[in-house]
Amino acid sequence: MKIEFIGPASLAADGGVIYLATVDGKNVECHFSYEALEDIDPDTVFGDALEHFSHHQLLLLSAAEKKLIKGIAHNGKLLVNSSDLRID
């Protein structure tokens, strides 16, 4: 399985962030919920979603990658929410 995060980050309708990826050459829209962005760093004041995403991009994309490896994307979309950010 070949996963590439190609971006760019864009604002989602719910205040979260959309980031494009390819999985074996097929496009997947990774949606990071507003709540996931808030919960990635609870001690930080949450402001601009895109800025917050850029500060925590590595951790957020890692959570997306774990879900993509498990085959959890459906119809070219993947949702990353707060429960996906738990560190195992």
C-alpha positions in Angstrom: 0.0 0.0 0.0 1.4 3.4 -1.0 0.1 6.4 0.9 1.1 9.9 0.0 -0.2 13.1 1.6 -0.3 15.7 -1.1 -2.4 18.5 0.4 -3.0 21.3 0.4 -4.8 21.9 3.6 -8.2 23.7 3.2 -10.9 24.8 5.5 -13.9 22.3 5.8 -17.5 23.4 6.2 -17.6 22.3 9.8 -14.5 24.4 10.7 -12.2 21.4 10.5 -9.5 20.9 7.8 -9.5 18.8 4.6 -6.1 17.4 3.4 -5.8 15.3 0.3 -3.9 12.0 0.1 -3.5 9.3 -2.4 -3.7 5.6 -1.6 -2.3 3.4 -4.3 -2.9 6.2 -6.8 -6.5 6.9 -5.7 -7.5 10.2 -4.2 -8.7 10.3 -0.6 -10.0 13.4 1.1 -8.9 13.3 4.8 -11.2 15.4 7.0 -9.9 16.4 10.3 -12.8 17.4 12.5 -13.0 20.7 14.4 -13.0 18.7 17.6 -9.9 16.7 16.6 -8.1 20.0 16.0 -9.2 21.3 19.4 -8.2 18.1 21.2 -4.7 17.6 19.6 -3.3 20.2 21.9 -5.9 21.0 24.7 -3.6 23.4 26.5 -3.4 25.7 23.5 -6.0 28.4 22.7 -7.6 27.3 19.5 -7.7 30.0 16.8 -7.3 29.6 13.1 -7.9 26.0 12.1 -5.4 26.0 9.2 -2.7 27.4 11.4 -3.5 25.0 14.2 -3.4 22.1 11.6 0.0 23.2 10.4 1.5 23.2 13.9 0.3 19.7 14.5 0.3 18.3 11.0 2.7 15.4 11.7 0.5 14.0 14.5 -2.7 14.5 12.6 -1.4 13.0 9.4 0.0 10.1 11.4 -3.6 9.4 12.8 -4.9 9.5 9.2 -2.3 7.2 8.0 -3.1 4.6 10.7 -6.8 4.7 9.6 -5.8 4.4 5.9 -3.6 1.4 6.6 -6.6 -0.3 8.3 -8.7 0.4 5.2 -11.2 2.7 7.0 -11.7 5.2 4.1 -15.0 5.0 2.3 -15.9 6.4 -1.1 -12.7 8.4 -1.2 -13.2 10.0 2.2 -11.7 9.5 5.6 -12.8 11.2 8.8 -10.3 11.8 11.6 -12.0 12.7 14.9 -10.9 13.1 18.5 -11.0 9.4 19.3 -8.4 8.7 16.6 -5.8 10.9 18.4 -5.3 8.5 21.3 -1.7 7.5 21.7 -1.4 3.7 21.9 
